[in-house]
Amino acid sequence: MNCVHSVWAVLAGLLLLLSPKPCLAQLHAEVYASGLVEPVAMVQHPTDASIQFVAEQTGHIRVIKDGSLRDSDFLNVSALISLSFEQGLLGLAFPPDYDGSGYFYINYTDVLGNLEIVRFSRSINDPFLADPLSAYPILNIFKPFYNHNGGTMNFGPDGYLYIGTGDGGGDPPNDPLNNAQTITDDLLGKVLRIDPSIDDFLLDPFRNYGIPADNPFVAREGDDEIWSFGLRNPWKWSFDDPAKLGTGAMILGDVGWDSWEEIDYEPAGRGGRNYGWHEREGFEETGLGGGRPPYQDPVWVYDHSHGQAVTGGQVYRGLQLGSDFWGRYFFADYVANRVWSASLTVDATSGEAARVQDGDVTEHSQELGGFAFLGHISSVNCDADGELYLLSYNAGQILKVSRLNSVWPIDISTNEQGLLTGGLQALIAVDGKPVELQRNLEGPTLRALPLLLDVAWKTNASSPNLLKLTVVARINQGTTGTLRALLLNQQTGLYEQVGDDIVTTRIYETTTIQGVPAADYIDAEGRITLRLLSSLDGPVSGQAFATDFDQLRIQVQ
């Protein structure tokens, strides 16, 4: 049978800035897409890994397909928006059922300057085109001033739509109306949680959504839509995706006033929190009053000598950066053109993250190309595989973050000939660590050999000279066997054996093959294909697998 497995890493960790104390592998950034105008969000298609949507503040939504920016708009709402400084098209979200429903949601400041959440539909005839006549209003929020609009929307792991709103702005920009601490008849300075698939307000044309029954202010003082409050301008925030082995926590970057930028951490399902603004900025009391304690402390703050507008980020759950970065939180500062990553210590019982220490934070700005190359980073986003992208607002570019001279697995297939009731269970891989192939040990495994395993790899190394291949294998029966390692010659299209046969016993057998000429086996896109072929010297029976490739690794030199 043939099996193809998704490759996800199993490690642990989480979140977040300053002196580069941790020893981490060097990163690299390259242009993934260009030709955009003021991009503010890149959103992955829910089911098609080859497609991303990009929201431009000017009111256009663009489509990237297979790494290429399509010429035509997916949707143009420029006639519906006000566009001044922080105004414009600010948020874009696709529900998990997008394939079936065709619905998606946008967040913008309308021509009156108010926040407008609107549902649109995909065109029936063209998947790269939305129906501009399908606009259906979900929620309109009055804005007293033009600034502090928030904007990010995300569907949570629970399927509900979460909306970040700013405090409404003002001059001075210190929430003069105390919106963030007001929880009745005031949806500004909040994270809202709604169910846009139903309508609990049939008599109200401006409220076309439902209220989840477990929202924290249902049946008590406070607006039912509120999930959390006390925020100044949560411009960018995200969930640590459980589908990629994340915790489900919400991590918010809240843009500060005159002293502190802050990052807030909220364990999954822990709504009702007050993050303190405008009574507090970071850990400090502002003296502005009007608060509703208790307040939730941020997990990290930085002062304005380091930056002046935090761009909240993403917890890394991909493969290409390697195990060093798994679970680290990547974020940026829009004004300072800087990028950091940081780790959080999360309590396994409470789900709470400890306050981040300076030594937990590493800056990556220079290795990613420097301040001029990065530009003003408006968003940090991920693709379907959890890989990281930075949106350069002024340059109109999307930059993909990768690891220098990295090699990571991208495809695994097996051809197991004969009767097999045990079967493959999972393949776990992280660049910089071995690939581990696990088998289901339940029930007898009777197999006619040979066993063939193909692993396709990808590298971003520029013109490597040599490959180094490490294989750890074993025979799990009272017999011996041989294993051949072959690489696909990209010039001839034929598999060629590299190194000598590996003779395995019940004990782990390790072989390292060095000095393989890279040019023969890496194609123009950096793809390497390794084939492992095993055979046994005797019969196989019993309760366990016959051959196990416990660890595989390819490195470039």
Secondary structure as UniProt FT lines:
FT   STRAND          2..4
FT   STRAND          27..33
FT   STRAND          39..44
FT   TURN            49..50
FT   STRAND          51..56
FT   TURN            57..58
FT   STRAND          60..65
FT   TURN            66..67
FT   STRAND          68..69
FT   STRAND          75..76
FT   HELIX           78..80
FT   TURN            85..86
FT   STRAND          89..93
FT   TURN            96..97
FT   HELIX           98..101
FT   STRAND          103..110
FT   TURN            111..112
FT   STRAND          115..122
FT   TURN            127..128
FT   STRAND          130..141
FT   STRAND          153..155
FT   TURN            157..158
FT   STRAND          161..164
FT   TURN            176..177
FT   TURN            180..181
FT   STRAND          190..195
FT   TURN            196..197
FT   TURN            202..203
FT   TURN            205..206
FT   TURN            213..214
FT   TURN            216..219
FT   TURN            224..225
FT   STRAND          226..229
FT   STRAND          236..239
FT   HELIX           242..244
FT   STRAND          250..254
FT   STRAND          260..266
FT   TURN            268..269
FT   TURN            277..279
FT   STRAND          280..281
FT   TURN            282..283
FT   STRAND          284..285
FT   STRAND          300..303
FT   TURN            304..306
FT   STRAND          310..315
FT   TURN            320..321
FT   TURN            323..327
FT   STRAND          329..333
FT   TURN            334..337
FT   STRAND          338..342
FT   TURN            348..350
FT   HELIX           358..360
FT   STRAND          361..363
FT   TURN            365..369
FT   HELIX           371..374
FT   STRAND          377..382
FT   TURN            384..385
FT   STRAND          388..392
FT   TURN            393..396
FT   STRAND          397..403
FT   TURN            404..405
FT   STRAND          407..416
FT   STRAND          424..428
FT   TURN            431..432
FT   STRAND          435..439
FT   STRAND          451..459
FT   STRAND          466..475
FT   STRAND          481..488
FT   TURN            490..492
FT   STRAND          495..497
FT   STRAND          502..504
FT   STRAND          509..517
FT   HELIX           518..520
FT   TURN            524..525
FT   STRAND          527..536
FT   STRAND          547..556
//
